[in-house]
Amino acid sequence: MCAAPGGKTTAIAILMKDEGEIIATDRSHNKVLDIQKLAAEMGLSCIKTFKLDALKSVCRRDDIDTLTDPCCNNAKNDVTNQVFDSPNLEVEIVSPIVTEGLNSQTLEDNRDEKTNGRVYVSKADARKNMRRARNGPGRNQSVGGRVERSKGFSPDSFDRVLLDAPCSALGLRPRLFAGEETIESLRNHAKYQRRMFDQAVQLVRPGGVIVYSTEKGYYWVSVNRVKLLWGLVRKGGDNVRGLSFSKINYLVWSLSLEDTLMSYSYLLFDLIQQPRIGGPGLVGSCEFPDGYVEEWLRPGEEELVQRFDPSSPLDTIGFFIAKYMTAIHEMLEWIYVYFIIANEGSRQIFYDWPLTTANFVSASEVLDLLVHDCDLATFTRNVV
Ligand SMILES: C[S@@+](CC[C@H](N)C(=O)[O-])C[C@H]1O[C@@H](n2cnc3c(N)ncnc32)[C@H](O)[C@@H]1O
């Protein structure tokens, strides 16, 4: 997910010796072309690319039920069948677009001379221009190409998911400190990334693996420094210099099952050890000026993630990686069960089940129930 321009995708394909199957998706049409181009340059053929908004990576249940969605017409088939046997995939042809130099000035440049220099741009065009400015034309700006647009994939249909979430670009060279973000924008960014993660959770099969990576400045900012920066924020307004509030620590926090969980899917995942090349994550919490407290990692969790700190002796950009494996992993015999209340179809209310030995049940029993949408009655009958 969020695969363009394809650096990690092609690296994975090489590790797989160009065997098996990799689905690489990105929401930007031109960037999907970049993945194709890179894969072709490297002579890799196991990569299939799609234009797909990561927030809509999972096809809707009614699409599965009504068999109308070409990508989801056979929920139990593997990815290959869902996607490539489908005759109805939409194919977009990109015509060459000239977007060189497109920036915030673009709207200004859209002046209609007949209106004496007054700017008239329809809202739709303005949005389109903004999108192009944000996504960029990609390296293939003068070359048209075919991009298949996916309508999403069935739940549980991937062995592994790499979500390389878009970042706020803080902590990236050359502009480590851009100072353009506001508290609100950073929080929204975190929510956006969390929604993507939620999709990844649904896509991966039980027992599968998710790797979440993002280029962030946040993780290399020490707790004290955050507090210091917040001091500056209070003084200087809403502009957070060089500081990006991020989501993965929050996710990890959720995954520690101490928070109200957004989705029961999180119950199924656990951080796992990984080859260590970066430093530990941040432990503690951060209080925002409005009183909101963001919890970071709990003691013991910091070694399960990797944080790359540009201010350390490592020659690195700010970066963060966490790897999750579903709790069905054989090493995990038990999981802590939360009550899931099927609140008229929505499973958003969670009640903590007191932590006693009696309340531990076999992971496979619970997972069987949780993975398949069960209602409270079934859950109670079978587990409680
Ligand atoms: C950090 S870059 C990915 C880098 C890539 N994984 C690599 O290693 O070459 C983030 C990507 O996320 C894409 N992106 C941003 N929002 C998206 C969304 N909602 N759905 C899909 N892709 C998105 C951007 O177009 C961008 O290509």
The ligand as a Gaussian input file, in Angstrom:
#p B3LYP/6-31G(d) Opt

LIG

0 1
 C        6.373000       7.410000       1.320000
 S        5.745000       7.355000      -0.300000
 C        5.955000       5.679000      -0.708000
 C        7.361000       5.294000      -1.101000
 C        7.459000       3.870000      -1.666000
 N        6.861000       2.910000      -0.757000
 C        8.861000       3.459000      -2.008000
 O        9.520000       2.798000      -1.196000
 O        9.318000       3.787000      -3.100000
 C        4.035000       7.528000      -0.011000
 C        3.144000       7.243000      -1.193000
 O        1.823000       7.207000      -0.682000
 C        0.969000       7.590000      -1.729000
 N       -0.315000       7.913000      -1.116000
 C       -0.647000       8.987000      -0.352000
 N       -1.931000       8.892000       0.049000
 C       -2.417000       7.740000      -0.472000
 C       -3.670000       7.082000      -0.430000
 N       -4.720000       7.596000       0.224000
 N       -3.793000       5.909000      -1.070000
 C       -2.763000       5.366000      -1.747000
 N       -1.556000       5.947000      -1.849000
 C       -1.377000       7.113000      -1.207000
 C        1.671000       8.730000      -2.408000
 O        1.224000       8.878000      -3.744000
 C        3.131000       8.269000      -2.316000
 O        3.499000       7.644000      -3.518000

